[in-house]
Amino acid sequence: MIKNLLRCFLLAPLFMATTCEDDVAENMFIFNKYQVEVTPESSFTMQDTIWIHGKVSSNVFDAAVNDSVFISTPEPDYFSIYKFITPTQDANCKDAIDAFELVVDTGQFMFLPSCENGKIEAHPDLESNNASYSYRIGLKPSSSGDFVISLREGILENSNRNEFIIAEYPLEHHPNSIGFDSCGEVSWRDLDSSEKEYYFTVE
């Protein structure tokens, strides 16, 4: 927040003061993380639908008033879907949103324009009790294989994540890691420090 205040001070002659005030006010909000649950099975058929259900409180902490307040525009949630491949030097899974038909039960979704197959942006609906926002998106498989749903910021609620599936795809140069090939760019997560992946098979 201090950096934003300094930036506003330096740019004050060029921009309206309200712009800076809005930036500072926005950064005083502390948002909750989505609680996400995936249909709890390790294996699905081509006729099944895998549901991803995300939920978050409709209140955020407002540092300006030191209290929780209702937020009318929640932040979206983000997750990716990958299919496991024969491991290369760096990667053992590749973006595979296009291996599924997406079905929306609650909320809306978008694809990032820079990489449509790499990440889903889920926008929730306000629940009837006004206490939470939620989305529910279904994945209908169009091909078989081993897959992983990878959350960006959310907290995976499934107690069993089917980690035995990734054991079949070890990375020689990145032991005990998962290597994501997302639109040609590779990134890694250490399996011991991440609980954001849910693995499953489509037969």
C-alpha beads as a LAMMPS data file, in Angstrom:
LAMMPS data file: protein, C-alpha beads

203 atoms
202 bonds

1 atom types
1 bond types

-500.0 500.0 xlo xhi
-500.0 500.0 ylo yhi
-500.0 500.0 zlo zhi

Masses

1 110.0

Atoms # bond

1 1 1 0.000 0.000 0.000
2 1 1 2.904 2.376 0.706
3 1 1 4.166 1.861 -2.839
4 1 1 0.757 2.834 -4.198
5 1 1 0.667 5.967 -2.067
6 1 1 4.096 6.983 -3.340
7 1 1 3.080 6.321 -6.928
8 1 1 -0.039 8.454 -6.471
9 1 1 2.015 11.287 -4.995
10 1 1 4.461 11.253 -7.899
11 1 1 1.731 11.105 -10.540
12 1 1 -0.647 13.552 -8.857
13 1 1 -0.114 16.361 -11.427
14 1 1 -1.051 13.991 -14.263
15 1 1 -4.124 12.168 -12.957
16 1 1 -7.282 12.916 -11.067
17 1 1 -6.943 12.429 -7.294
18 1 1 -9.904 10.044 -7.271
19 1 1 -7.914 7.505 -9.288
20 1 1 -5.285 7.262 -6.561
21 1 1 -7.893 7.200 -3.837
22 1 1 -9.649 4.295 -5.578
23 1 1 -6.361 2.368 -5.936
24 1 1 -5.518 2.766 -2.251
25 1 1 -9.044 1.862 -1.137
26 1 1 -9.013 -1.319 -3.257
27 1 1 -5.733 -2.450 -1.742
28 1 1 -7.214 -2.170 1.750
29 1 1 -9.472 -5.159 1.017
30 1 1 -8.205 -8.581 2.107
31 1 1 -10.059 -11.222 0.094
32 1 1 -10.769 -14.767 1.267
33 1 1 -9.612 -17.781 -0.727
34 1 1 -12.084 -20.015 -2.540
35 1 1 -12.860 -23.382 -0.953
36 1 1 -12.943 -25.813 -3.890
37 1 1 -14.248 -29.371 -4.078
38 1 1 -13.990 -31.743 -7.047
39 1 1 -16.208 -34.797 -7.597
40 1 1 -14.438 -37.329 -5.319
41 1 1 -13.519 -40.176 -7.674
42 1 1 -10.204 -41.298 -9.103
43 1 1 -11.657 -42.716 -12.331
44 1 1 -14.422 -41.522 -14.665
45 1 1 -15.922 -42.672 -17.951
46 1 1 -16.582 -40.615 -21.056
47 1 1 -20.246 -40.403 -20.000
48 1 1 -19.499 -38.854 -16.590
49 1 1 -19.335 -35.207 -15.599
50 1 1 -16.619 -34.053 -13.191
51 1 1 -17.899 -31.147 -11.118
52 1 1 -15.744 -28.357 -9.717
53 1 1 -17.520 -26.387 -6.977
54 1 1 -15.937 -23.220 -5.595
55 1 1 -17.284 -21.145 -2.724
56 1 1 -16.084 -17.972 -0.992
57 1 1 -17.464 -15.640 1.666
58 1 1 -19.260 -12.532 0.438
59 1 1 -17.456 -10.552 3.151
60 1 1 -13.916 -9.221 2.884
61 1 1 -11.763 -7.579 5.522
62 1 1 -11.605 -3.822 5.043
63 1 1 -8.443 -2.467 6.666
64 1 1 -9.820 1.083 6.506
65 1 1 -12.573 0.283 9.007
66 1 1 -10.871 -2.755 10.623
67 1 1 -13.938 -4.911 10.023
68 1 1 -15.549 -7.259 7.515
69 1 1 -17.763 -5.718 4.845
70 1 1 -19.959 -7.081 2.056
71 1 1 -18.293 -7.058 -1.361
72 1 1 -20.574 -6.593 -4.379
73 1 1 -17.916 -7.537 -6.953
74 1 1 -16.005 -10.648 -5.845
75 1 1 -12.659 -11.624 -7.307
76 1 1 -12.847 -14.541 -9.776
77 1 1 -11.258 -17.904 -9.120
78 1 1 -8.673 -19.466 -11.456
79 1 1 -7.771 -23.056 -12.253
80 1 1 -6.194 -25.058 -15.066
81 1 1 -6.702 -28.530 -16.509
82 1 1 -3.796 -30.607 -17.815
83 1 1 -3.372 -34.027 -19.407
84 1 1 -0.378 -36.131 -18.418
85 1 1 2.101 -36.848 -21.206
86 1 1 5.231 -38.943 -21.596
87 1 1 7.651 -36.860 -19.499
88 1 1 10.054 -34.599 -21.361
89 1 1 13.107 -33.053 -19.714
90 1 1 10.920 -30.479 -17.987
91 1 1 7.206 -31.257 -18.306
92 1 1 4.919 -34.186 -17.562
93 1 1 1.529 -32.616 -18.339
94 1 1 0.128 -30.296 -21.008
95 1 1 -2.814 -27.889 -21.026
96 1 1 -6.016 -29.739 -21.917
97 1 1 -9.103 -27.610 -21.340
98 1 1 -10.078 -28.560 -24.911
99 1 1 -10.286 -32.235 -23.845
100 1 1 -13.549 -31.406 -22.064
101 1 1 -16.884 -29.809 -22.770
102 1 1 -17.535 -27.237 -20.039
103 1 1 -20.998 -27.180 -18.488
104 1 1 -22.050 -24.313 -16.237
105 1 1 -24.459 -24.998 -13.389
106 1 1 -23.706 -21.870 -11.316
107 1 1 -21.703 -18.772 -12.216
108 1 1 -19.861 -18.027 -15.453
109 1 1 -16.441 -18.756 -16.905
110 1 1 -13.985 -17.107 -19.257
111 1 1 -10.698 -18.040 -20.907
112 1 1 -7.635 -15.832 -20.698
113 1 1 -7.154 -14.330 -24.195
114 1 1 -3.387 -14.848 -24.129
115 1 1 -3.756 -18.618 -23.683
116 1 1 -7.305 -19.930 -24.014
117 1 1 -6.344 -23.535 -23.312
118 1 1 -4.240 -22.692 -20.271
119 1 1 -6.495 -21.256 -17.604
120 1 1 -10.178 -20.883 -16.670
121 1 1 -11.447 -17.772 -14.932
122 1 1 -14.545 -18.655 -12.898
123 1 1 -16.976 -15.886 -11.893
124 1 1 -19.363 -16.848 -9.065
125 1 1 -22.994 -15.996 -8.353
126 1 1 -24.236 -14.626 -5.037
127 1 1 -26.025 -17.351 -3.059
128 1 1 -29.591 -16.805 -1.843
129 1 1 -28.464 -16.281 1.764
130 1 1 -26.112 -13.450 0.645
131 1 1 -23.382 -15.017 2.806
132 1 1 -21.335 -16.584 0.009
133 1 1 -20.516 -16.505 -3.677
134 1 1 -20.180 -19.793 -5.544
135 1 1 -19.647 -21.375 -8.934
136 1 1 -20.182 -24.947 -10.147
137 1 1 -18.632 -25.964 -13.443
138 1 1 -18.812 -29.446 -14.974
139 1 1 -16.228 -31.156 -17.180
140 1 1 -17.580 -33.660 -19.728
141 1 1 -14.595 -35.638 -21.118
142 1 1 -14.054 -35.965 -24.858
143 1 1 -10.867 -38.066 -24.608
144 1 1 -9.354 -40.618 -22.250
145 1 1 -6.144 -40.339 -20.232
146 1 1 -4.770 -39.164 -16.907
147 1 1 -5.558 -35.559 -15.954
148 1 1 -4.962 -33.024 -13.218
149 1 1 -6.957 -29.980 -12.108
150 1 1 -4.573 -27.367 -10.731
151 1 1 -5.834 -24.521 -8.556
152 1 1 -4.072 -21.152 -8.581
153 1 1 -5.131 -19.595 -5.270
154 1 1 -8.042 -21.697 -4.037
155 1 1 -7.953 -24.294 -1.245
156 1 1 -8.727 -27.860 -2.340
157 1 1 -11.184 -29.439 0.094
158 1 1 -10.873 -33.052 -1.137
159 1 1 -9.095 -35.149 1.486
160 1 1 -7.936 -37.688 -1.134
161 1 1 -6.253 -36.150 -4.181
162 1 1 -5.313 -39.435 -5.939
163 1 1 -1.585 -38.672 -5.915
164 1 1 -0.785 -42.236 -7.021
165 1 1 -1.580 -41.136 -10.595
166 1 1 1.328 -38.703 -10.866
167 1 1 3.742 -41.373 -9.622
168 1 1 3.535 -42.845 -13.131
169 1 1 5.014 -39.670 -14.676
170 1 1 8.326 -38.871 -12.921
171 1 1 10.469 -35.947 -14.124
172 1 1 14.147 -36.854 -14.365
173 1 1 15.416 -33.282 -14.063
174 1 1 12.806 -32.108 -11.560
175 1 1 12.323 -34.965 -9.088
176 1 1 9.193 -34.900 -6.934
177 1 1 7.721 -32.089 -9.033
178 1 1 4.888 -31.586 -11.472
179 1 1 5.847 -29.754 -14.664
180 1 1 3.067 -27.830 -16.423
181 1 1 3.369 -27.099 -20.151
182 1 1 0.907 -24.250 -20.504
183 1 1 0.741 -22.793 -24.025
184 1 1 4.402 -23.614 -24.564
185 1 1 5.666 -22.182 -21.274
186 1 1 6.732 -24.591 -18.523
187 1 1 6.387 -24.040 -14.777
188 1 1 6.793 -26.373 -11.810
189 1 1 5.317 -27.092 -8.411
190 1 1 6.981 -29.109 -5.680
191 1 1 4.691 -31.998 -4.780
192 1 1 5.594 -31.858 -1.085
193 1 1 4.587 -28.220 -0.699
194 1 1 1.494 -28.059 -2.908
195 1 1 -1.994 -29.360 -2.144
196 1 1 -3.686 -27.598 -5.051
197 1 1 -3.779 -30.500 -7.535
198 1 1 -6.542 -33.061 -8.004
199 1 1 -5.679 -36.089 -10.170
200 1 1 -8.078 -38.364 -12.031
201 1 1 -8.319 -40.825 -14.923
202 1 1 -10.809 -40.871 -17.787
203 1 1 -11.303 -44.348 -19.252

Bonds

1 1 1 2
2 1 2 3
3 1 3 4
4 1 4 5
5 1 5 6
6 1 6 7
7 1 7 8
8 1 8 9
9 1 9 10
10 1 10 11
11 1 11 12
12 1 12 13
13 1 13 14
14 1 14 15
15 1 15 16
16 1 16 17
17 1 17 18
18 1 18 19
19 1 19 20
20 1 20 21
21 1 21 22
22 1 22 23
23 1 23 24
24 1 24 25
25 1 25 26
26 1 26 27
27 1 27 28
28 1 28 29
29 1 29 30
30 1 30 31
31 1 31 32
32 1 32 33
33 1 33 34
34 1 34 35
35 1 35 36
36 1 36 37
37 1 37 38
38 1 38 39
39 1 39 40
40 1 40 41
41 1 41 42
42 1 42 43
43 1 43 44
44 1 44 45
45 1 45 46
46 1 46 47
47 1 47 48
48 1 48 49
49 1 49 50
50 1 50 51
51 1 51 52
52 1 52 53
53 1 53 54
54 1 54 55
55 1 55 56
56 1 56 57
57 1 57 58
58 1 58 59
59 1 59 60
60 1 60 61
61 1 61 62
62 1 62 63
63 1 63 64
64 1 64 65
65 1 65 66
66 1 66 67
67 1 67 68
68 1 68 69
69 1 69 70
70 1 70 71
71 1 71 72
72 1 72 73
73 1 73 74
74 1 74 75
75 1 75 76
76 1 76 77
77 1 77 78
78 1 78 79
79 1 79 80
80 1 80 81
81 1 81 82
82 1 82 83
83 1 83 84
84 1 84 85
85 1 85 86
86 1 86 87
87 1 87 88
88 1 88 89
89 1 89 90
90 1 90 91
91 1 91 92
92 1 92 93
93 1 93 94
94 1 94 95
95 1 95 96
96 1 96 97
97 1 97 98
98 1 98 99
99 1 99 100
100 1 100 101
101 1 101 102
102 1 102 103
103 1 103 104
104 1 104 105
105 1 105 106
106 1 106 107
107 1 107 108
108 1 108 109
109 1 109 110
110 1 110 111
111 1 111 112
112 1 112 113
113 1 113 114
114 1 114 115
115 1 115 116
116 1 116 117
117 1 117 118
118 1 118 119
119 1 119 120
120 1 120 121
121 1 121 122
122 1 122 123
123 1 123 124
124 1 124 125
125 1 125 126
126 1 126 127
127 1 127 128
128 1 128 129
129 1 129 130
130 1 130 131
131 1 131 132
132 1 132 133
133 1 133 134
134 1 134 135
135 1 135 136
136 1 136 137
137 1 137 138
138 1 138 139
139 1 139 140
140 1 140 141
141 1 141 142
142 1 142 143
143 1 143 144
144 1 144 145
145 1 145 146
146 1 146 147
147 1 147 148
148 1 148 149
149 1 149 150
150 1 150 151
151 1 151 152
152 1 152 153
153 1 153 154
154 1 154 155
155 1 155 156
156 1 156 157
157 1 157 158
158 1 158 159
159 1 159 160
160 1 160 161
161 1 161 162
162 1 162 163
163 1 163 164
164 1 164 165
165 1 165 166
166 1 166 167
167 1 167 168
168 1 168 169
169 1 169 170
170 1 170 171
171 1 171 172
172 1 172 173
173 1 173 174
174 1 174 175
175 1 175 176
176 1 176 177
177 1 177 178
178 1 178 179
179 1 179 180
180 1 180 181
181 1 181 182
182 1 182 183
183 1 183 184
184 1 184 185
185 1 185 186
186 1 186 187
187 1 187 188
188 1 188 189
189 1 189 190
190 1 190 191
191 1 191 192
192 1 192 193
193 1 193 194
194 1 194 195
195 1 195 196
196 1 196 197
197 1 197 198
198 1 198 199
199 1 199 200
200 1 200 201
201 1 201 202
202 1 202 203
